[in-house]
Amino acid sequence: MPFGRYLKAIRVQQGISIEEVAYETQISIRKLMLIEDEDHEQLPETDQVQALLRDYARWLGVDEDDIVDRYEINRSFFYQTENSDSEAPLKHNKRFFLRFFLTLVVIIAVAGLSAYAYFYYQPNFAKSADNVLSEAISDVNAESADDAHPEEVEPVAIEEAASPSVDVVPPAQTAKLFLKIDAVEETMIKIGVDDAELVAYLLNPKDHIELEALNRICMEVGNPDGVNVLLNNEPVAITGQNGEIVTLELTHPK
């Protein structure tokens, strides 16, 4: 999870408002919102952002270096994506003109070869056609003469080869677990697929997640009433009170 959403998830999980964070850390609410929204275009210089992140993480009790590393990775990815989007039209135009030029060369070459073949092979083709027609007429006359004196041919018994029977074995089908989650309230959940570690998600209303697994899915839900869960299109009942962490282990039905 990137740096901003991670800090917000920890803050919400601890039941702390953004106003309380601003009062305790002396960081303006606007800068805190820019940090949680990961708005790199509106955030100040990198050194200043790193200092703000360390103050925020220290007050929440989160590893400062880990938050700064998350920020650097997310910032680098953001600007790489932005530069790629700006260079895409130029690369697209270059590829378009290169393909157009190659297509034009191929069309000219094919037209030239067709014209050459037409003028060079037309006289020889007419002569060859006359020879083929004469040979065909001669073959037909010869066959007619042979049919006038047919020879008796003894029938030959042909044994049909028995086709070996092949047992068709249907391929083995491996059932999977398909999980669908729809959030109706702000909810903090953790999900682990098969033997993987649990990954934290902060879901807002109308957020949707789909996952699949081979054997099992482990979940920790912070707000049982905030999500609707389907396993293989069957509803999963989650019992618990708001704020109580409910642990689920979903497997194949026996």
Stockholm file with secondary structure:
# STOCKHOLM 1.0

chainA/1-254         MPFGRYLKAIRVQQGISIEEVAYETQISIRKLMLIEDEDHEQLPETDQVQALLRDYARWLGVDEDDIVDRYEINRSFFYQTENSDSEAPLKHNKRFFLRFFLTLVVIIAVAGLSAYAYFYYQPNFAKSADNVLSEAISDVNAESADDAHPEEVEPVAIEEAASPSVDVVPPAQTAKLFLKIDAVEETMIKIGVDDAELVAYLLNPKDHIELEALNRICMEVGNPDGVNVLLNNEPVAITGQNGEIVTLELTHPK
#=GR chainA/1-254 SS CCHHHHHHHHHHHTTCCHHHHHHHHCCCHHHHHHHHHTCTTTSCCHHHHHHHHHHHHHHHTCCHHHHHHHHHHHHHHHHHHHHHHHHHHHHHHHHHHHHHHHHHHHHHHHHHHHHHHHHHHHHHHHHHHHHHHHHHHHHHHHHHHHHHSCCCCCCCCCCCCCCCCCCCCCCCCCCCEEEEEEESSCEEEEEEETTSCCEEEEECTTCEEEEEESSEEEEEESCGGGEEEEETTEECCCCCCTTCCEEEEEECCC
#=GC SS_cons         CCHHHHHHHHHHHTTCCHHHHHHHHCCCHHHHHHHHHTCTTTSCCHHHHHHHHHHHHHHHTCCHHHHHHHHHHHHHHHHHHHHHHHHHHHHHHHHHHHHHHHHHHHHHHHHHHHHHHHHHHHHHHHHHHHHHHHHHHHHHHHHHHHHHSCCCCCCCCCCCCCCCCCCCCCCCCCCCEEEEEEESSCEEEEEEETTSCCEEEEECTTCEEEEEESSEEEEEESCGGGEEEEETTEECCCCCCTTCCEEEEEECCC
//
